[in-house]
Amino acid sequence: MSKLRLMGQNQWNCTENRPAWEEKGLDCSAATRMRGHVQVFKELMPDIVGGQEVNKDMQLLLKFYCMEEGLPYTIIWGNMTPLIYRADKFELLDTEYLLYPKTMEGYEGIFNDGNSKACNVGVFRSKEDGKVFIFATTHLWWRNGTNPDYRWYQAGSDEARTYQLKLAAAMIEKYQKKYGNCPVVLAGDMNTGTASPALQFMVNEAGYTHAHDVATDFATEAMGYCSCNGDGPAPKWWDSSYTKADDHIFVKDMPKGCVKRFDRYCPDYYLALSDHAPVYIDVEF
Protein backbone atom coordinates (compact mmCIF):
# COMPACT_ATOMS: atom_id res chain seq x y z
CA MET A 1 0.00 0.00 0.00
CA SER A 2 1.30 3.44 -0.98
CA LYS A 3 1.24 6.20 1.63
CA LEU A 4 1.55 9.53 -0.10
CA ARG A 5 1.48 13.25 0.70
CA LEU A 6 0.20 15.25 -2.28
CA MET A 7 0.25 19.04 -2.23
CA GLY A 8 -0.85 22.14 -4.12
CA GLN A 9 1.00 25.41 -3.60
CA ASN A 10 0.75 28.91 -5.07
CA GLN A 11 4.22 30.34 -4.40
CA TRP A 12 3.50 33.98 -5.51
CA ASN A 13 4.96 35.12 -8.82
CA CYS A 14 7.48 37.66 -7.55
CA THR A 15 11.14 37.72 -8.59
CA GLU A 16 12.64 41.02 -7.40
CA ASN A 17 12.35 42.77 -4.05
CA ARG A 18 9.63 45.43 -3.91
CA PRO A 19 10.12 49.06 -2.71
CA ALA A 20 7.58 48.72 0.09
CA TRP A 21 9.44 45.69 1.42
CA GLU A 22 12.81 47.46 1.14
CA GLU A 23 11.47 50.40 3.13
CA LYS A 24 10.60 47.96 5.91
CA GLY A 25 14.05 46.39 5.75
CA LEU A 26 12.56 43.21 4.27
CA ASP A 27 13.18 41.17 1.14
CA CYS A 28 10.48 39.46 -0.96
CA SER A 29 12.80 38.52 -3.80
CA ALA A 30 12.64 34.99 -5.15
CA ALA A 31 16.20 34.40 -3.96
CA THR A 32 15.03 34.94 -0.38
CA ARG A 33 11.49 33.53 -0.49
CA MET A 34 12.42 30.30 -2.23
CA ARG A 35 14.57 29.33 0.74
CA GLY A 36 11.38 29.57 2.79
CA HIS A 37 9.51 27.41 0.30
CA VAL A 38 12.28 24.81 0.46
CA GLN A 39 11.94 24.91 4.25
CA VAL A 40 8.29 23.97 3.75
CA PHE A 41 9.42 21.04 1.60
CA LYS A 42 11.85 19.94 4.33
CA GLU A 43 9.18 20.09 7.00
CA LEU A 44 6.34 18.44 5.06
CA MET A 45 8.33 16.24 2.64
CA PRO A 46 5.49 16.09 0.08
CA ASP A 47 5.74 13.34 -2.50
CA ILE A 48 4.32 15.42 -5.36
CA VAL A 49 3.58 19.14 -5.49
CA GLY A 50 1.47 20.99 -8.01
CA GLY A 51 2.73 24.57 -8.23
CA GLN A 52 1.06 27.79 -9.28
CA GLU A 53 2.73 31.17 -9.88
CA VAL A 54 6.16 29.53 -9.88
CA ASN A 55 8.03 31.47 -12.55
CA LYS A 56 11.20 30.27 -14.28
CA ASP A 57 13.53 32.03 -11.85
CA MET A 58 11.68 30.59 -8.88
CA GLN A 59 11.79 27.09 -10.39
CA LEU A 60 15.54 27.33 -10.94
CA LEU A 61 16.14 28.54 -7.40
CA LEU A 62 13.87 25.84 -6.01
CA LYS A 63 15.88 23.19 -7.83
CA PHE A 64 19.23 24.57 -6.67
CA TYR A 65 18.12 25.04 -3.07
CA CYS A 66 16.67 21.52 -2.95
CA MET A 67 19.99 20.20 -4.23
CA GLU A 68 21.82 22.13 -1.50
CA GLU A 69 19.56 20.57 1.13
CA GLY A 70 19.83 17.08 -0.34
CA LEU A 71 16.11 16.94 -1.17
CA PRO A 72 15.25 14.48 -3.99
CA TYR A 73 12.92 16.66 -6.07
CA THR A 74 12.62 16.85 -9.85
CA ILE A 75 10.66 19.55 -11.70
CA ILE A 76 8.41 18.98 -14.71
CA TRP A 77 8.18 22.23 -16.67
CA GLY A 78 4.74 23.77 -16.87
CA ASN A 79 5.41 27.48 -17.38
CA MET A 80 4.11 28.80 -14.02
CA THR A 81 2.36 25.55 -13.11
CA PRO A 82 5.18 23.03 -12.66
CA LEU A 83 4.92 19.57 -11.17
CA ILE A 84 7.53 18.82 -8.53
CA TYR A 85 8.01 15.21 -7.47
CA ARG A 86 10.30 12.85 -5.59
CA ALA A 87 12.36 11.11 -8.24
CA ASP A 88 13.47 8.54 -5.69
CA LYS A 89 9.88 7.32 -5.27
CA PHE A 90 8.19 7.72 -8.66
CA GLU A 91 8.65 7.02 -12.33
CA LEU A 92 7.07 9.53 -14.71
CA LEU A 93 5.10 7.69 -17.40
CA ASP A 94 3.40 10.58 -19.22
CA THR A 95 2.93 14.31 -18.99
CA GLU A 96 1.12 17.10 -20.83
CA TYR A 97 0.83 20.84 -20.33
CA LEU A 98 -2.22 22.86 -21.38
CA LEU A 99 -2.19 26.66 -21.52
CA TYR A 100 -5.74 27.99 -21.19
CA PRO A 101 -6.94 30.36 -23.94
CA LYS A 102 -6.59 34.09 -23.34
CA THR A 103 -10.02 34.99 -24.72
CA MET A 104 -13.47 33.47 -24.53
CA GLU A 105 -16.17 33.80 -27.15
CA GLY A 106 -19.01 36.10 -26.10
CA TYR A 107 -17.03 38.01 -23.46
CA GLU A 108 -14.70 40.99 -23.60
CA GLY A 109 -11.18 41.09 -22.22
CA ILE A 110 -8.62 38.40 -21.46
CA PHE A 111 -8.96 35.49 -19.08
CA ASN A 112 -5.33 34.46 -18.80
CA ASP A 113 -2.97 37.16 -17.59
CA GLY A 114 0.74 36.47 -17.78
CA ASN A 115 0.12 33.07 -19.37
CA SER A 116 -0.11 31.71 -15.83
CA LYS A 117 -3.49 29.97 -16.10
CA ALA A 118 -2.98 26.39 -17.16
CA CYS A 119 -3.16 22.71 -16.30
CA ASN A 120 -0.17 20.38 -16.03
CA VAL A 121 -0.74 16.61 -15.88
CA GLY A 122 1.64 13.87 -14.80
CA VAL A 123 1.09 10.11 -14.80
CA PHE A 124 3.20 8.49 -12.09
CA ARG A 125 4.12 4.94 -11.15
CA SER A 126 5.21 4.16 -7.62
CA LYS A 127 8.61 2.46 -7.49
CA GLU A 128 7.54 0.77 -4.26
CA ASP A 129 4.48 -1.13 -5.45
CA GLY A 130 3.99 -0.29 -9.14
CA LYS A 131 0.67 1.52 -8.67
CA VAL A 132 -0.17 4.10 -11.32
CA PHE A 133 -2.05 7.34 -10.68
CA ILE A 134 -2.52 10.80 -12.18
CA PHE A 135 -1.58 14.01 -10.43
CA ALA A 136 -2.47 17.34 -12.03
CA THR A 137 -2.11 20.97 -11.06
CA THR A 138 -4.12 23.92 -12.31
CA HIS A 139 -4.42 27.67 -11.90
CA LEU A 140 -7.71 29.28 -12.91
CA TRP A 141 -8.77 32.83 -13.81
CA TRP A 142 -9.01 35.10 -10.78
CA ARG A 143 -11.46 37.99 -11.22
CA ASN A 144 -14.91 38.19 -9.60
CA GLY A 145 -17.73 37.22 -11.93
CA THR A 146 -20.82 37.76 -9.78
CA ASN A 147 -20.67 41.26 -8.24
CA PRO A 148 -20.51 44.18 -10.73
CA ASP A 149 -19.79 46.59 -7.84
CA TYR A 150 -16.69 44.70 -6.77
CA ARG A 151 -13.32 46.26 -7.61
CA TRP A 152 -12.07 43.22 -9.50
CA TYR A 153 -15.28 42.35 -11.33
CA GLN A 154 -15.10 41.09 -14.91
CA ALA A 155 -18.10 39.71 -16.75
CA GLY A 156 -17.59 36.12 -17.80
CA SER A 157 -15.14 35.24 -15.05
CA ASP A 158 -17.30 32.44 -13.62
CA GLU A 159 -17.82 31.06 -17.11
CA ALA A 160 -14.08 31.26 -17.82
CA ARG A 161 -13.18 29.22 -14.74
CA THR A 162 -15.79 26.62 -15.62
CA TYR A 163 -14.51 26.43 -19.20
CA GLN A 164 -10.93 26.08 -17.99
CA LEU A 165 -11.87 23.20 -15.70
CA LYS A 166 -13.75 21.52 -18.55
CA LEU A 167 -10.56 21.65 -20.60
CA ALA A 168 -8.54 20.28 -17.68
CA ALA A 169 -11.02 17.48 -16.99
CA ALA A 170 -11.03 16.44 -20.65
CA MET A 171 -7.23 16.28 -20.78
CA ILE A 172 -7.06 14.26 -17.56
CA GLU A 173 -9.76 11.90 -18.80
CA LYS A 174 -7.66 11.13 -21.87
CA TYR A 175 -4.82 9.87 -19.69
CA GLN A 176 -7.12 8.10 -17.28
CA LYS A 177 -8.53 6.03 -20.13
CA LYS A 178 -5.01 5.33 -21.40
CA TYR A 179 -3.93 4.01 -18.01
CA GLY A 180 -6.89 1.87 -17.07
CA ASN A 181 -9.05 4.37 -15.19
CA CYS A 182 -6.36 4.92 -12.58
CA PRO A 183 -6.98 7.25 -9.61
CA VAL A 184 -6.75 11.03 -10.14
CA VAL A 185 -5.72 13.90 -7.87
CA LEU A 186 -6.20 17.48 -9.10
CA ALA A 187 -4.77 20.26 -6.95
CA GLY A 188 -4.85 23.94 -7.70
CA ASP A 189 -5.45 27.59 -7.04
CA MET A 190 -8.93 27.74 -8.47
CA ASN A 191 -9.64 31.31 -7.35
CA THR A 192 -13.17 30.44 -6.30
CA GLY A 193 -15.16 28.79 -3.52
CA THR A 194 -17.02 25.51 -3.30
CA ALA A 195 -20.43 26.93 -4.28
CA SER A 196 -19.16 28.44 -7.54
CA PRO A 197 -20.28 27.18 -10.97
CA ALA A 198 -16.74 25.96 -11.74
CA LEU A 199 -16.37 23.77 -8.67
CA GLN A 200 -19.96 22.61 -8.88
CA PHE A 201 -19.18 21.41 -12.41
CA MET A 202 -16.33 19.30 -11.05
CA VAL A 203 -18.59 17.59 -8.53
CA ASN A 204 -21.87 17.34 -10.42
CA GLU A 205 -20.67 16.70 -13.96
CA ALA A 206 -17.01 15.72 -14.05
CA GLY A 207 -17.29 13.10 -11.30
CA TYR A 208 -14.75 14.54 -8.87
CA THR A 209 -15.00 14.81 -5.07
CA HIS A 210 -13.54 17.43 -2.74
CA ALA A 211 -10.75 15.71 -0.81
CA HIS A 212 -11.92 17.75 2.18
CA ASP A 213 -15.27 15.95 2.13
CA VAL A 214 -13.88 12.41 2.15
CA ALA A 215 -10.92 12.76 4.55
CA THR A 216 -11.39 10.09 7.23
CA ASP A 217 -9.03 11.35 9.95
CA PHE A 218 -8.88 15.14 9.69
CA ALA A 219 -10.10 17.96 7.44
CA THR A 220 -9.20 21.55 8.18
CA GLU A 221 -11.90 24.19 7.92
CA ALA A 222 -9.37 27.00 7.42
CA MET A 223 -9.28 29.11 4.27
CA GLY A 224 -5.49 29.24 4.11
CA TYR A 225 -5.20 32.76 2.69
CA CYS A 226 -3.41 35.93 3.81
CA SER A 227 -2.61 39.41 2.47
CA CYS A 228 1.07 38.90 1.56
CA ASN A 229 1.71 41.05 -1.53
CA GLY A 230 3.88 43.81 -2.96
CA ASP A 231 3.01 46.10 -0.06
CA GLY A 232 4.50 43.79 2.52
CA PRO A 233 4.11 40.51 4.38
CA ALA A 234 0.80 39.61 5.94
CA PRO A 235 0.20 40.22 9.67
CA LYS A 236 -1.93 37.09 10.06
CA TRP A 237 -3.99 34.46 8.26
CA TRP A 238 -7.51 35.40 7.23
CA ASP A 239 -10.23 34.01 9.47
CA SER A 240 -12.62 32.56 6.91
CA SER A 241 -14.08 29.17 6.11
CA TYR A 242 -13.01 26.36 3.82
CA THR A 243 -15.99 26.99 1.55
CA LYS A 244 -14.51 30.37 0.56
CA ALA A 245 -11.01 29.07 -0.07
CA ASP A 246 -9.24 29.46 -3.41
CA ASP A 247 -7.00 26.41 -3.09
CA HIS A 248 -8.59 23.00 -3.45
CA ILE A 249 -7.80 19.34 -4.04
CA PHE A 250 -10.17 17.08 -5.95
CA VAL A 251 -9.98 13.31 -6.24
CA LYS A 252 -11.56 10.88 -8.67
CA ASP A 253 -11.75 7.08 -8.71
CA MET A 254 -9.82 6.84 -5.46
CA PRO A 255 -10.58 3.78 -3.29
CA LYS A 256 -13.07 4.52 -0.53
CA GLY A 257 -11.39 5.71 2.66
CA CYS A 258 -7.99 6.32 1.09
CA VAL A 259 -7.90 10.07 1.81
CA LYS A 260 -6.82 10.29 5.43
CA ARG A 261 -5.99 13.95 5.95
CA PHE A 262 -6.86 17.24 4.24
CA ASP A 263 -4.86 20.15 5.64
CA ARG A 264 -3.19 23.51 5.07
CA TYR A 265 0.27 24.46 6.30
CA CYS A 266 0.22 27.87 7.97
CA PRO A 267 3.39 28.55 10.03
CA ASP A 268 4.04 32.19 10.93
CA TYR A 269 7.10 32.42 8.70
CA TYR A 270 4.96 31.59 5.66
CA LEU A 271 3.17 34.96 5.96
CA ALA A 272 6.16 36.48 4.13
CA LEU A 273 6.34 33.82 1.40
CA SER A 274 2.97 33.87 -0.38
CA ASP A 275 -0.69 34.79 0.05
CA HIS A 276 -1.70 31.12 -0.36
CA ALA A 277 -0.95 28.45 2.23
CA PRO A 278 0.06 25.04 0.87
CA VAL A 279 -2.88 22.63 0.78
CA TYR A 280 -2.18 18.91 1.01
CA ILE A 281 -3.70 15.48 1.47
CA ASP A 282 -2.32 12.28 2.98
CA VAL A 283 -3.59 9.24 1.10
CA GLU A 284 -3.19 5.48 1.33
CA PHE A 285 -4.14 3.28 -1.61
N, C-alpha and C positions, 0 to 999 in steps of 0.2 A: 504493500500500500504506500502510495506517495503522500508525503506531508509537505505541503507547499505554502509559501507566503507570497501572494501576488498583489502588486501595488500599482496605484495610479498616482501621478505627481505632476502638478503644474509648478515649474521651478522659476517662473517669472522671467520673461524675455528682457533682460537688462544686462548690457555688457560693460558699459563705462560707469564710473561713479557719477552721481548727480549733484548739482550745486547745493541743493537743500541738505543733502547728507554731509557734504564737505563742511558746510557752515556749522553743523552739529559735531564735527570731528569724527564722522562716521564714514564708512565705505560700503557702498552697495554694488561695487564692481563684480563682474563674474569671477575674477581671480580670487576675490575674498569670499563671495557667497558660495561658490562651488565647494569650498572646503567644508562649509556647513552642511551642504547637501551630502557630501561624502560621509560626514559624521553620522547623518541619518542612516545611510547605508550600513555603516559599521554597527550601529545600535540595533537596527531592525533586521539586517541581513535578508532582504527580500530575495526571492528566487528569480522573479521577473518583474520588471517595472515598465509601465507604459508612461512615457513622458509627454508633457505638453509645455509649450513655450520654452523649449530647450534649444537655443540657437546653436549655430555651428561652433562658435567660440566656447560656449558652455559645454557642449558635448566633448570637445577636445580636452578642456580642463578636467572634466569629469573623468575621462579615460586616464589622463596622466595622474591625477590625484588618487584614483583607485589603484593604479599600478604602484604608486609610492606607498600606499597602505597595504599592499599585498592582497587586495580584494579581487576576486576572480570574475570580473564583469566584462562582457563584450557588448558593443553597441551596434544595433542594426539601424542604418540611416533611415530617417523618415522626415527630412527637413526639420521642422520643429516638434515633430511627434515621433521621437525615436523609441525603439524597444531596447531595453537594457536587460541582459540576462546572465545567469551564472553558467559560463561555458564548461565548468567542471561538472555540472549536473544535467545539462540538456544538449541534445543535438537538434540543430535547426533543420527542418525538413523542407519548408516552403516559406515564402514571405512575399507580400505585395503592399505597395504604398499607393494610396488614393488621395489626390489633392481635390478638395471639394471645389465646385465651380464658383467663380467670383460673382456671377449674376444669376438671377432667377426670373424666368419669364413671368410677366404680369406685375412685377414690382420694380421700383426704382432703386438705384444705388447698388453698392456692392455688399456681398455677404461673406467675404473672406478677405479680411485685412491682413496684409503682411504675408500672405500665403501660409498662414499658420493653422488654418482649419482643414483637418485631414483625418484619415484613418490609416493606421499601419497595422498589418496583420502578420503574425508569426505562427507557424505550426511547429510544435516542439515535441520531441520524444525524450522521455526520461531515461537517462543512462542507468538508473537503478533498476527499473522494472519494465521498461519498454513501452509504457503507456503513452499514448499520443493525445494531445489536446491543442486547442487553439487559444492564443492570447492576443487580444487586439487592444489598441489604444486609439482614442479619438479626442478631438477638440472641436467643439461646435461654435457656431456664430453666437455673439454675446449680447447684442442689443435687446432692449425690452420691446416686445411686440404686442402688448395688451393695453398699455396706458399712454395715450397720446400726450398727456401732460407731463410725463416723466422726461427728465433731461436727456436720457439716452434712448428715447423711443425711435424705432424705425419700423414702418409698416412692412409686414412680410417676415419679420424676424422669427415668429413662431413657426411659420410655414417653412422657412429656410432650415431651421434646426430639424424639423421633421423630415424634410427632404434629404438632408445630410445623413440622418440616421437610416433612412431607407437605402441610400447608396451603400452605407457601411454594412448593413444587415445583408444586402444582396451579395456583397463581396465575400463576407464571412461564410455565407451559405454555400458559395461555390467550393470553398475549401473544406467545409464540413462534409459535403457530399463526396468529395474526392477522398477523404480520409475516414470513411465509414461512420458518419454521424458522430464523430468524437465530441467530447465536451467542449464548451466555449466559455471564455471569460472575456468580457468587454469592459475596460476601465476607461474613464475619461473625465475631462472637464467639459461638462455638457451645458454649462451656463444657464441652467434652468432647473426648476424643482420638480418633485414627483408628480404633481397634478397637471403638468404642462402637456400640450398635445404631443410633443416629441417623445417624452418618456412614457406617456400613455400608449403611443404607437408601439413602443418596444414590448410592453407587457401584453397589450390586447391583440396585437396583430403579428408581431414578429416572434412571439413565443418565448421571450426572455423573462427572467425574474430578478427583482432587486435582491442582491446578495444580503442586504440588510434584513429582508423579510424572511429569509430562510436560515439565518445563522442560528445554530443550536445552542451555543454556549454564551455568546455575548454579542450585542449589537449596540454600538454607540448611538445616541440620539443627537449628538453634537453636529453643528453645521460645518465646522472646520474651516472658517474663513476669517480673515482679519484685514486691516486697512494698510498693510505694507505696500508702499508705492514710491514714486519719485519724490514725494515730499518728506519721506522718512519712514522709519520702521513703525510697526504698529504697537500701541501701548498694551493691547490685550486681544484675545480672541472674541469674536462676536458671539453674543448670547442669543442664538436662534436655533430653530429645530432642524432635524434631519430633512424634513420634507421641503425645506427651502434651500437646501444645499445645492451647490453647482457640481460637485465632484461625486460621481457614482460608480458603482460596479454592478454589472449585470452578468448573470450566468444563464446558460442554456444547456439542456441535456446533461446536467450534472447528476450523479447518483443522489438519491434522497439522503439528507443528513450529512452530506460531505462538507458543507460550509460550516465551519465551527465558530469563526470569529469574524465580525465586521467592525473595523475600528479606524480611527484617525489618530495621527501622531502629532501632538501639539505641545512640545516642550517650549519653554520660554525663549530659548535662543532662536527658535524657528521664526519668531515674529519679525526678524530682520532678514529672512531669507526669501520669503514669498508670501503672497496673500492667500495661498491655498495650502492647507495642511495635506500631507500625504494621506491617502485613503487606502486601506489594505484589507485583504481577507486571508484567513488561514483555512486551508482546505485539506481534506484527506479523501483520496479516491483511488 
